Amino acid sequence: MPDINCCQICGEAAPPVEGYCGEIVGYRLVRDPWAAAPSFLDGNIHFSCLEGSDKRESFFDEFTHLVQAGHEEIDSLDGSLPRLTRMGLGMSQVFSGAECHIFQSGVSDRWMVVKKNGPWFALGYPQLQEIADGSLPNSPADVTRYRLPVDPGSRVAELSLPELLTALGVEERYATVANLAHVEYRFVDYYPPKRLLDYVAQAPLPLPEEACAFLAKHAETYVPVTFDDEEGV
């Protein structure tokens, strides 16, 4: 089985940073276009790998179907019975542009921007307000736990995000050092026996200009529904 902590496309280390590397959890039952045999995606994906992949269109079709789907049955991997039950995000498409589609939840203040070359961005009402103010939205300052493929040693608490990615050999999978300088990275904790790193990486989300233009106008008339969080993808 592929390591869920590694990029499901290139196989290298893939610590999640919103806007640069995302996670698809196995229970979402998103079919894996990169697997040699039929399987469901379960793990992290570098957005740079996704953008450069010849399977990105297949992923876009599968992912955007999940975003819009509700409670549905799908075929098992080998076609045998019983069929599998999948719960999509139940969002409705509100925008289609040259670079991306935008979907909106009907029960909470949540949006999903999905670029046609693959990367996705989950937004809440705080991010919509930032867009309305004319700035790129920032990802939430949530703590992420990641199992490192190697032990970076006792200096792990002192490493910046570019230094950490360099130590893992994947700095080129994310962004230039100049771009990463805008990510507010903070070390939280490290458990050496299992190489578990807890960190916060709050990043400006690199949304397409057309998405920002639509959402800024959308925010002018939008009435908040709820501030309850939906379960992540």
TIKOL-635458 format. One line per field, with one value per residue (C-alpha): x, y, z; residue in three letters. Coordinates in steps of 0.5 Angstrom, whole numbers, plus 2048, in hexadecimal, padded with zeros to 3 digits. Example, Ala and Ser with C-alpha at 12.3 -4.5 7.8 and 13.67 -1.06 7.14 Angstrom:
east [819;81B]
north [7F7;7FE]
up [810;80E]
ronu [Ala;Ser]
% end
This chain:
east [800;803;805;7FF;804;808;805;801;804;80B;80C;810;80F;809;807;801;801;7FA;7FB;801;800;7F9;7F6;7F1;7EE;7ED;7E5;7E4;7E4;7E8;7EA;7F2;7F4;7FB;7FB;7FD;7F7;7F0;7F0;7EE;7F2;7F4;7FA;7FD;7FE;803;7FF;805;805;7FE;7FF;804;800;7FD;7F8;7F6;7EF;7ED;7EE;7EA;7E4;7E4;7E6;7E1;7DB;7DD;7DC;7D5;7D3;7CF;7CD;7CE;7D0;7D6;7DA;7DF;7E6;7E5;7DD;7DB;7D5;7D3;7D4;7D8;7D4;7D8;7D6;7D8;7D8;7D1;7D3;7D0;7D5;7D4;7DA;7DD;7E3;7E9;7ED;7E9;7E2;7DF;7DA;7D6;7D3;7CB;7CC;7D2;7D7;7DB;7DE;7E3;7E7;7E9;7EE;7EE;7F5;7F3;7F5;7EF;7EE;7E9;7E6;7E2;7DF;7E5;7E8;7E3;7E3;7EB;7E9;7E4;7E9;7ED;7F3;7F4;7F1;7F5;7F4;7F2;7F7;7F6;7FB;7FD;800;805;809;810;813;81A;81C;81F;822;822;822;81B;818;81D;81C;818;813;818;81D;818;816;81E;81F;81A;81D;816;817;816;80F;80C;80E;814;817;814;80D;80E;811;809;807;807;80A;80A;80D;809;80B;80F;80F;815;814;80E;811;80B;80B;806;806;802;803;7FE;7FF;7FC;7F8;7FA;7F3;7F2;7F0;7E9;7E8;7E9;7E5;7DF;7E0;7E1;7DA;7D7;7D9;7D5;7CE;7D0;7CC;7D0;7CC;7D0;7D7;7D7;7DD;7DC;7E0;7E7;7E8]
north [800;807;80B;810;815;815;819;814;816;816;812;817;81B;81F;823;827;82E;831;834;82F;828;825;81F;81A;815;80E;80E;813;80E;812;80E;80E;80F;80E;807;801;7FD;800;803;809;80F;810;815;81B;81E;824;829;82A;822;823;829;825;81E;81C;819;81F;820;819;81B;822;81E;819;81F;823;81E;81C;824;824;81D;81B;814;810;808;807;801;7FD;7FD;7F6;7F7;7F2;7F3;7F6;7FD;802;808;80F;815;81B;822;824;82B;82F;832;839;83B;839;83C;83B;839;836;834;837;833;835;831;832;831;834;83A;836;836;832;835;82F;831;82E;82B;828;82C;82D;833;832;839;83B;842;845;844;846;84D;84D;84D;852;857;856;851;84A;846;842;83B;839;839;832;82D;827;821;81D;817;819;814;815;818;81F;81F;823;82A;828;82E;833;831;836;833;834;831;82B;82A;82A;825;820;822;824;82C;82C;829;82F;836;83A;83D;844;841;83C;843;845;83E;83F;839;837;831;82E;827;821;81A;817;80F;810;816;81A;821;826;82D;833;835;83B;83D;842;83E;83F;83F;841;848;846;843;849;84D;849;848;84F;851;84B;84D;854;850;84A;849;844;83D;83A;83A;832;82F;82A;823;824;821]
up [800;7FE;805;806;808;802;7FB;7F8;7F1;7F2;7F8;7FC;803;803;809;808;807;804;7FD;7FC;7FE;800;803;800;806;804;806;801;7FC;7F6;7F1;7F0;7E9;7EA;7ED;7E9;7EC;7ED;7F4;7F8;7FA;801;802;801;7FA;7F8;7F4;7EF;7EE;7EC;7E8;7E4;7E3;7DD;7E1;7E4;7E0;7E2;7EA;7E8;7E6;7EC;7F1;7EE;7EE;7F6;7F7;7F4;7F6;7FC;7FF;7F9;7F8;7F3;7F0;7F4;7F2;7EF;7ED;7F2;7F6;7FB;7F8;7FC;800;7FF;802;7FE;800;7FD;7FA;7F4;7EF;7EF;7EA;7E4;7E1;7DC;7E2;7E8;7EA;7F1;7F5;7FB;801;802;809;80C;80A;806;7FF;7FA;7F5;7F0;7EB;7E4;7E5;7EB;7F2;7F6;7FC;801;804;80A;80B;80E;808;804;808;807;7FF;800;803;7FD;7FF;7FE;804;809;80B;812;817;819;81C;817;819;814;814;812;80D;811;817;816;81D;823;81F;81C;821;81E;817;812;80D;807;80C;80D;806;804;809;807;7FF;7FD;7FD;7F5;7F6;7FA;7F8;7F7;7FE;7FC;7FC;802;806;806;80A;811;814;81B;81E;824;826;824;826;824;825;81F;81C;81D;81C;81E;81A;818;811;80F;808;803;7FE;7F7;7F4;7ED;7EC;7E9;7EF;7F3;7EF;7EF;7F6;7F8;7F4;7F7;7FE;7FD;7FE;801;808;80D;80E;813;816;817;814;80F;80F;80B;804]
ronu [Met;Pro;Asp;Ile;Asn;Cys;Cys;Gln;Ile;Cys;Gly;Glu;Ala;Ala;Pro;Pro;Val;Glu;Gly;Tyr;Cys;Gly;Glu;Ile;Val;Gly;Tyr;Arg;Leu;Val;Arg;Asp;Pro;Trp;Ala;Ala;Ala;Pro;Ser;Phe;Leu;Asp;Gly;Asn;Ile;His;Phe;Ser;Cys;Leu;Glu;Gly;Ser;Asp;Lys;Arg;Glu;Ser;Phe;Phe;Asp;Glu;Phe;Thr;His;Leu;Val;Gln;Ala;Gly;His;Glu;Glu;Ile;Asp;Ser;Leu;Asp;Gly;Ser;Leu;Pro;Arg;Leu;Thr;Arg;Met;Gly;Leu;Gly;Met;Ser;Gln;Val;Phe;Ser;Gly;Ala;Glu;Cys;His;Ile;Phe;Gln;Ser;Gly;Val;Ser;Asp;Arg;Trp;Met;Val;Val;Lys;Lys;Asn;Gly;Pro;Trp;Phe;Ala;Leu;Gly;Tyr;Pro;Gln;Leu;Gln;Glu;Ile;Ala;Asp;Gly;Ser;Leu;Pro;Asn;Ser;Pro;Ala;Asp;Val;Thr;Arg;Tyr;Arg;Leu;Pro;Val;Asp;Pro;Gly;Ser;Arg;Val;Ala;Glu;Leu;Ser;Leu;Pro;Glu;Leu;Leu;Thr;Ala;Leu;Gly;Val;Glu;Glu;Arg;Tyr;Ala;Thr;Val;Ala;Asn;Leu;Ala;His;Val;Glu;Tyr;Arg;Phe;Val;Asp;Tyr;Tyr;Pro;Pro;Lys;Arg;Leu;Leu;Asp;Tyr;Val;Ala;Gln;Ala;Pro;Leu;Pro;Leu;Pro;Glu;Glu;Ala;Cys;Ala;Phe;Leu;Ala;Lys;His;Ala;Glu;Thr;Tyr;Val;Pro;Val;Thr;Phe;Asp;Asp;Glu;Glu;Gly;Val]
% end
